[in-house]
Amino acid sequence: MSEPSSQHPDGPEAPPPPRALRRVRVTRSPRYGVFLLGGAVLGALVAVVLTFSQPESEYGYSATLGYLVVALGAFGALVGGLAAVVAGAVLDRQDRRRSQRRD
């Protein structure tokens, strides 16, 4: 008669030995691309409103709109990026406070 191997017992499978618990730190951070894109889109929308709220200039609506979309879109992306940096700093500060309370 053959002996049962220790790797595959005939009975129900034995649970694996417990692993040592490790403490990890999960951090939250904003998605910078979303903030940049959101700011650029908001700037473009402001450009559309400004273009069509004024009477037509000597350059026409399309030239005025194009210029303002580029200028205000870039400005909006800059403001969105700054908002993401501030949001990241606030979230990091909250995470540090939480981890200090837990320790």
The 8 nearest C-alpha neighbors of each residue, nearest first, counted from 0:
[[1, 2, 3, 4, 9, 8, 5, 7],
 [2, 0, 3, 4, 9, 5, 8, 7],
 [1, 3, 4, 0, 5, 8, 9, 7],
 [4, 2, 8, 5, 1, 9, 7, 6],
 [5, 3, 6, 7, 2, 8, 9, 1],
 [4, 6, 7, 8, 3, 2, 9, 13],
 [5, 7, 4, 8, 3, 12, 9, 13],
 [8, 6, 4, 5, 9, 3, 12, 10],
 [7, 9, 10, 5, 3, 4, 6, 12],
 [8, 10, 7, 11, 3, 12, 4, 5],
 [11, 9, 8, 12, 13, 7, 3, 5],
 [10, 12, 13, 9, 8, 14, 7, 6],
 [13, 11, 14, 10, 8, 7, 9, 15],
 [12, 14, 11, 15, 8, 10, 16, 7],
 [15, 13, 12, 16, 17, 11, 18, 8],
 [16, 14, 17, 13, 18, 12, 6, 19],
 [15, 17, 14, 18, 13, 19, 12, 20],
 [18, 16, 15, 19, 14, 20, 13, 21],
 [19, 17, 20, 16, 15, 21, 14, 22],
 [18, 20, 21, 17, 16, 22, 15, 23],
 [21, 19, 18, 22, 17, 23, 16, 24],
 [20, 22, 23, 19, 18, 24, 17, 25],
 [21, 23, 20, 24, 25, 19, 102, 98],
 [24, 22, 21, 25, 20, 26, 98, 101],
 [23, 25, 26, 22, 98, 94, 95, 27],
 [26, 24, 23, 27, 94, 22, 98, 28],
 [27, 25, 24, 28, 94, 91, 90, 95],
 [26, 28, 90, 25, 29, 91, 94, 87],
 [27, 29, 87, 26, 30, 90, 91, 86],
 [28, 30, 31, 87, 83, 86, 27, 34],
 [31, 29, 32, 33, 28, 34, 83, 35],
 [30, 32, 34, 33, 29, 83, 35, 80],
 [33, 31, 35, 34, 30, 36, 80, 37],
 [34, 32, 36, 31, 35, 30, 37, 29],
 [33, 35, 79, 37, 31, 32, 36, 80],
 [36, 34, 76, 79, 32, 38, 80, 37],
 [37, 35, 39, 33, 38, 34, 32, 40],
 [38, 36, 34, 40, 39, 35, 33, 41],
 [37, 39, 75, 76, 79, 41, 35, 36],
 [38, 40, 72, 76, 75, 42, 36, 41],
 [41, 39, 43, 37, 42, 38, 36, 44],
 [40, 42, 38, 44, 43, 39, 37, 45],
 [43, 41, 72, 71, 75, 39, 45, 40],
 [42, 44, 68, 46, 40, 72, 45, 41],
 [45, 43, 41, 47, 46, 42, 40, 48],
 [44, 46, 42, 48, 43, 47, 49, 41],
 [47, 45, 43, 49, 67, 44, 68, 48],
 [48, 46, 44, 50, 45, 49, 51, 43],
 [47, 49, 45, 46, 50, 51, 52, 44],
 [48, 50, 46, 52, 47, 51, 45, 53],
 [51, 49, 47, 48, 52, 64, 53, 46],
 [50, 52, 53, 48, 49, 47, 54, 60],
 [51, 53, 49, 50, 48, 54, 47, 55],
 [54, 52, 51, 50, 55, 49, 56, 48],
 [55, 53, 56, 52, 51, 50, 60, 59],
 [54, 56, 59, 60, 53, 57, 58, 51],
 [57, 55, 58, 59, 54, 60, 63, 53],
 [56, 58, 59, 55, 60, 63, 62, 54],
 [59, 57, 56, 62, 63, 60, 55, 61],
 [60, 58, 56, 57, 55, 61, 62, 63],
 [59, 61, 63, 62, 64, 55, 50, 58],
 [60, 62, 64, 63, 59, 65, 58, 66],
 [63, 61, 65, 64, 60, 59, 58, 66],
 [64, 62, 60, 66, 61, 65, 67, 59],
 [63, 65, 61, 67, 62, 66, 50, 60],
 [66, 64, 62, 68, 63, 67, 61, 69],
 [65, 67, 63, 69, 64, 68, 62, 70],
 [66, 68, 70, 64, 46, 69, 65, 71],
 [69, 67, 43, 65, 72, 46, 71, 66],
 [68, 70, 72, 67, 66, 71, 73, 65],
 [69, 71, 67, 73, 72, 68, 66, 74],
 [70, 72, 42, 74, 68, 73, 67, 69],
 [73, 71, 39, 42, 75, 43, 69, 68],
 [74, 72, 76, 71, 75, 70, 69, 39],
 [73, 75, 71, 77, 72, 76, 78, 70],
 [76, 74, 38, 39, 42, 72, 78, 77],
 [77, 75, 38, 39, 35, 79, 73, 74],
 [76, 78, 74, 80, 75, 79, 73, 81],
 [77, 79, 75, 81, 80, 76, 82, 74],
 [80, 78, 38, 34, 35, 76, 82, 77],
 [81, 79, 83, 77, 35, 82, 78, 34],
 [80, 82, 78, 84, 83, 79, 85, 77],
 [81, 83, 79, 85, 80, 84, 86, 78],
 [84, 82, 86, 80, 81, 85, 31, 87],
 [83, 85, 87, 81, 86, 82, 88, 80],
 [84, 86, 88, 82, 87, 83, 89, 81],
 [87, 85, 83, 89, 88, 84, 82, 90],
 [88, 86, 84, 90, 85, 28, 89, 29],
 [87, 89, 85, 91, 86, 90, 92, 84],
 [90, 88, 86, 92, 87, 91, 85, 93],
 [91, 89, 93, 87, 92, 88, 86, 94],
 [92, 90, 94, 88, 93, 89, 87, 95],
 [91, 93, 89, 95, 90, 94, 88, 96],
 [94, 92, 90, 96, 91, 95, 97, 89],
 [95, 93, 91, 97, 92, 96, 90, 98],
 [94, 96, 98, 92, 97, 93, 99, 91],
 [97, 95, 93, 99, 94, 98, 92, 100],
 [98, 96, 94, 100, 95, 99, 93, 101],
 [97, 99, 101, 95, 100, 96, 94, 102],
 [100, 98, 96, 102, 97, 101, 95, 94],
 [99, 101, 97, 98, 102, 96, 95, 94],
 [102, 100, 98, 99, 97, 96, 95, 94],
 [101, 99, 100, 98, 97, 96, 95, 22]]
